[in-house]
Amino acid sequence: MMKTQEKETQIISREPFPASRKIYVKGQLHDIDVAMREISLTETKVHNGFGLTEPNAPVTVYDTSGPYTDPDIEIDVKKGLPRLRESWIIGREDVERLADISSEYGKQRLNDSKLDHLRFVRNTQPLKARMGANVTQLHYAKKGIITPEMEYIAIRENQRIEQLDELLNGDHAYLAKQHAGNSFGANTPQKQITPEFVRQEVAAGRAVIPSNINHPEAEPMIIGRNFLVKINANIGNSAVTSSIEEEVEKAVWACRWGADTIMDLSTGKNIHETREWIIRNSPVPIGTVPIYQALEKVNGKAEDLTWELFRDTLIEQAEQGVDYFTIHAGVLLRYIPLTANRVTGIVSRGGSIMAKWCLAHHQENFLYTHFEEICQIMKAYDVSFSLGDGLRPGSLADANDAAQFAELETLGELTKIAWKHDVQTIIEGPGHVPMHMIKENMEKQLEHCSEAPFYTLGPLTTDIAPGYDHITSAIGAAMIGWYGTAMLCYVTPKEHLGLPNKKDVKDGVITYKIAAHAADLAKGHPGAQYRDNALSKARFEFRWEDQFNLALDPDTAREFHDETLPAEGAKIAHFCSMCGPHFCSMKITQDVRAYAKEQGLSDQDALENGMAEKSKEFAAKGSEIYL
Amino acid sequence: MMKTQEKETQIISREPFPASRKIYVKGQLHDIDVAMREISLTETKVHNGFGLTEPNAPVTVYDTSGPYTDPDIEIDVKKGLPRLRESWIIGREDVERLADISSEYGKQRLNDSKLDHLRFVRNTQPLKARMGANVTQLHYAKKGIITPEMEYIAIRENQRIEQLDELLNGDHAYLAKQHAGNSFGANTPQKQITPEFVRQEVAAGRAVIPSNINHPEAEPMIIGRNFLVKINANIGNSAVTSSIEEEVEKAVWACRWGADTIMDLSTGKNIHETREWIIRNSPVPIGTVPIYQALEKVNGKAEDLTWELFRDTLIEQAEQGVDYFTIHAGVLLRYIPLTANRVTGIVSRGGSIMAKWCLAHHQENFLYTHFEEICQIMKAYDVSFSLGDGLRPGSLADANDAAQFAELETLGELTKIAWKHDVQTIIEGPGHVPMHMIKENMEKQLEHCSEAPFYTLGPLTTDIAPGYDHITSAIGAAMIGWYGTAMLCYVTPKEHLGLPNKKDVKDGVITYKIAAHAADLAKGHPGAQYRDNALSKARFEFRWEDQFNLALDPDTAREFHDETLPAEGAKIAHFCSMCGPHFCSMKITQDVRAYAKEQGLSDQDALENGMAEKSKEFAAKGSEIYL
């Protein structure tokens, strides 16, 4: 065991980001500390300023990396992360600690001594809602309660706003101006995100806070189109490769680079034990597709699945702390024939399983017929629904077809049922969709699903680039994020080809952070452009270190720069390798600006001044020549 | 010398693409052979067909790789490529072969024996229009002449249509249906691209055919929004790295992966000689920014630039065969103060040079004041204008500002002047632009520049991802391509950081092929989706080799697959590594389809059949449960 632990602690990525420190912002309604990352910047050397410098304010950014990047927190994957939310949950006095886990399968695994070496040893039993109680954030929100989770989220989503205000009152006039121009230009609902606004969005069903009472280690986050666009990273072992330690590090690694939630899609051996390790060590919500594990329990024979077996699997996972379940309850018997003439049929694994079951038994999907019983389980642990799109298109040729939209309408019907039970719900979307057919997906989803948050895979905008589908899909993801999708499920370069390795996971996460941020900018999310402006200012002023440190991936930015100009000196030099030491456009522009200043041309007066006169002359001259 | 040649022939990439062969389609109006790439596919194993198979028609694709991928053609970079267009040009009887090159600088280089070891030895003198003649494709088009270049382009752009027709009459009903749905759904002007349509688009100025009479080696291609979206790759040596042989291979390498044109942005030593090697060996049009070389001639001192020096540089490059010139004639003295308060000032190198010159001399941009004289040179060799956006934004904060749009209006004014001289013209565009501000760029460009083709750099949709700007820009490029941009200038992962290496060039080209193809699909370009459908069908049928071979990058697709499942057997196995051998969604779907067939559910009758009855029952049952 010691050996294992050492191995684990070696494997886990903990190094803080360059020039960054973890800061904690206090709550006002609740005793909470909201974790953020602060990036410090160097000073600006004033051009021709004879050594004068101007300070640059540090930039705080939304941080999904959890305690791992805080050197002051001791990490032991065998103990799991600090249980941040436990006191909040207990304090609500609507839960009870069970004497033992409830699921038959869970007990069976627990009593199997052959698994002792694989098992994460929990020092507490699971929590469950007291008889008759409903412990969902949606339930609290509807009752007008602002939970600590809601305040945490408000502060977390807001951070850049405080900087914006400071900016607006600061002396970086052009930054503020540009910034405001963007912030107020687009369709964002309001300038400031308050705890009350968070509550209202959750109460309306427009946003969800995945927060199983058995996953107190997770830092609260929100999924809704009036908040920052989120991304999910899929991990999972498989029949072919991988180990438990690697799975935990995969989750830590994905969060490090920006994954807002993790889906554990394990299908191989020991997935119960693997999941426990991941949840206990994950600072972000965990999602699963329970039917995958259920299928393992019947040795892959879909026709042998039963409601009872599935029900036990839901309880097993709910008591481990899974925050949201993908449930393919919209794959109805009567929709299956609609896929028979598709180019790529049914490509959703869960959808295929349920289709096979329906046809084998000539019965309606048991996830649909037992949906209200599922709701009863969900609200006892606050597990959120992610209603799966089992009939999503697997190719452009199948995009927006009858099968896909028929299922979407059923997901809308199920959303209303989930809400009747105050169960939080998001809707999964495609898939493969060409650009001109993306908007229709968003519009139909908002209409049929009463504005429940949309959670899309990509969409991929072309089928011809296997090996680059993180890119084909980032194009669609950025667009649908702009249109209103709340969370984007990442796609790695290995999509359609194989299992992602560590590099693929990072490539997928960074690519999707780009898509999500591009969408935040287009939506005019307050403060979204602050980091872009700070990086661009650093770029223009040749503050290379600041440019690297403000990047989504500082390591790669620095590495690429050093490939061409390794010398430390180059990072402070007033030229870059693209133009060479002899000439650089940014240097010239600085000269132009300095020159313009000498000529009194640096401000708007320029146009009424001598230069404007000269300009008119030239304009006139131009006219002579060209008219 | 021999040694050099051996080295070169080693360096140049010539390997044909897997399962591909070069085919040549005969013209009908002219004696021309249009090069295309044909990808052969394996047979489909009919599910439960007891060994029965169905053939899959080969897929021909647009091919920019030139003679290099035709094993029957002998390549010797010292001789250069076959002069495909020479007889067409001579045959028009409006050109003369000069006794000697015209530019002073060119002569000076030619007579410098120290450069002999670097020099490409031409066996012919340059061509020039006869006194008073105009040899531009625009001039011919306006006169109603369909040139061989125009017919070549019509056949080249069309190829997939022939397959579409074959498909529509073939038995792959679902492919055809889906395909037609897409082709006729969007805003494409017509189903078939004819030589006459090409002529009309060129005559209207909506499309250009970059085709300097001194670059007969280039295969004709067209840039216009009613044709396939094209991409450009920048290459160039620099003060820091690189050699002539590498530059030639860089161009060959970029074309191999799909670059439709190459811009040579060399700024280092011997750029005159480097350019000669590139042009003589390039199967695609070459563009340059002549002011870069002019600046080298005055040792980087912008204020020392003169019209006479620039004019000599234009002639020098025109007689080498450069197909289009980026000319920053829109950077007017009166616009410069508009950039003074920007976050990133003037980031265009050409823009910076001209701004510095204007301020140093307090005079209007000499490219603007001498524009008609430039037109005289352009039409004597059929060099196309690429009117540079010297004031493009270098950050989101500066997007769509007064300086950018003021210059765009001037570019529109210059376009009319160029057209007065029948000089082909495209307009360069930004830059850094958030998604919600992209459309405005396209609309203003169409309005101000009378529908002259738009040629954009990206645009980058966020500033915070240095190291990944091929992706931040591919998002914007795909969108603006859909809106109507005719050519996309690629961005590599090294943008803002350093010089692209061979891998970076390939990553940039493939990423931009994705953006361009996504745009073609969204525009509903006839036949664009054929390759996607063929690949998706192969994917669904587990024809792994076909999936790889149809991919934009077969090598990477195969390599990624083999990382997880190296065994040859896996490539024909009916499972993939994502789900493992035990279970696979696509296999289940095949079972579903087979099962559905047995039940008579495979066609639309399904809904009127027994299954529909059953469905109704369940629907009713569902209603009881849920209402």
Interface residues (C-beta under 8 A of the other chain):
Chain A: A173 Y174 L175 Q178 H179 N182 G185 A186 S238 A239 V240 T241 T267 G268 L295 G300 A302 L332 L333 R334 I336 P337 T339 A340 N341 R342 V343 T344 G345 I346 V347 S348 R349 G351 S352 I353 A355 K356 L359 H362 Q363 E364 Y368 T369 F371 E372 G394 S395 L396 A397 D398 E413 I417 H432 P434 M435 H436 T461 T462 D463 I464 A465 P466 G467 Y468 H470 I471 T472 A474 I475 A478 M479 W482 P493 K494 H496 L497 G498 L499 N501 I510 T511 K513 I514 A515 H517 A518 A519 L521 A522 K523 G524 Q529 R531 D532 N533 L535 S536 K537 R539 F540 Q547 F548 L550 A551 L552 D553 T556 A557 E559 F560 H561 E563 T564 L565 C576 S577 M578 C579 G580 P581 H582 F583 S585 M586 I588 T589 Q590 D591 V592 R593 Y595 A596 K597 Q599 L601 S602 D603 A606 L607 M611 A612 K614 S615 K616 F618 A619 K621 G622 I625 Y626
Chain B: A173 Y174 L175 Q178 H179 N182 G185 A186 S238 A239 V240 T241 T267 G268 L295 G300 A302 L332 L333 R334 I336 P337 T339 A340 N341 R342 V343 T344 G345 I346 V347 S348 R349 G351 S352 I353 A355 K356 L359 A360 H362 Q363 E364 Y368 T369 F371 E372 G394 S395 L396 A397 D398 E413 I417 H432 P434 M435 H436 T461 T462 D463 I464 A465 P466 G467 Y468 H470 I471 T472 A474 I475 A478 M479 W482 P493 K494 H496 L497 G498 L499 N501 I510 T511 K513 I514 A515 H517 A518 A519 L521 A522 K523 G524 Q529 R531 D532 N533 L535 S536 K537 R539 F540 Q547 F548 L550 A551 L552 D553 T556 A557 E559 F560 H561 E563 T564 L565 C576 S577 M578 C579 G580 P581 H582 F583 S585 M586 I588 T589 Q590 D591 V592 R593 Y595 A596 K597 Q599 L601 S602 D603 A606 L607 M611 A612 K614 S615 K616 F618 A619 K621 G622 I625 Y626
